[in-house]
């Protein structure tokens, strides 16, 4: 299985880059977006989408956290004092 952050190479075109997105479709198709490192006219080249089976992992990426870090979440309403004074 290809993971986010993996360095991959497309077997047909030879395009290499980093997996930045992964999409799983209802009937089993899994596609990954590959962001090349190359620049064209000083700008990053657009990412390309490939079927997962079509790309080969060349270097494993960074380990993804299993759970998202706490962001603070909903906050309780401030307590009101019983004494109006």
N, C-alpha and C positions, 0 to 999 in steps of 0.2 A: 504494500500500500504506500502510495506517495503521500508525504506529509508536508504541511506548510513549512516553508523555510528550506526545504530540500533543494539542492542544486541538481538540475535534470538536463537531459539532452533528448531532443525529439529524434526518434529513429529514422524518420523519413527525410526531414529537411536539415537536420544537424543543428537546429537552433538550440542554444543553451541559455540557461538562466535560472532564476529562483522562482519556486512555486509560491505565489502570493494569494491565491484563492483556490477553493475547491467547491464544486457543485455536484450534488447527488440528485439525480432526477428520479421521478416516480417509478419508472420501469427498469431501473438498474443502471442506467448510463451514468458514469462518473467522469467529469471533466475537470481539468486543472488549468489555471492560468499561469503562464510562464512569463516573467518579466526579464527580458534580456539585459545584459550589462552595457551593451553597446549604445553609443550616442549617434544621432544623425542630425547634422547641422547644429551641434551643441545641445540638442534636446534628447531626453530618453526616448527610446523606441517603444511604441505601444506594446502592451502585453498581448500574448497570443494564447488562445484556448485550444487544448488538445484532449483527446480521450486519454484516460489514465493509462491504459494498456500501451499506448503509443510512446510514452516517455520512459526513459531509463534514469534511475537515480545515480548520479555520479558522486555526490557527496551528501551525506546526511546533514540536515539542518539542525538548528538549535532545538532542544527539547521544549515542547510546549507545556505550559502549566496545566494540570488536570482540572483545576477550578479557577474561576476568575477571582482576582483579588477583591476584597471588600471595598466598596465605593462609598460607604456611609449609609446608603439606602434611605428609606423613608424616616422622617424624623417625627417624634411625638410632639403633639401640641404642648405649648408651655402650660404648666399648672397655674391655676388662678388661686389667689389667696382668698380665704373665706372672709377675712376682715377687710371691709371696704376702705378702711382708714389707712 
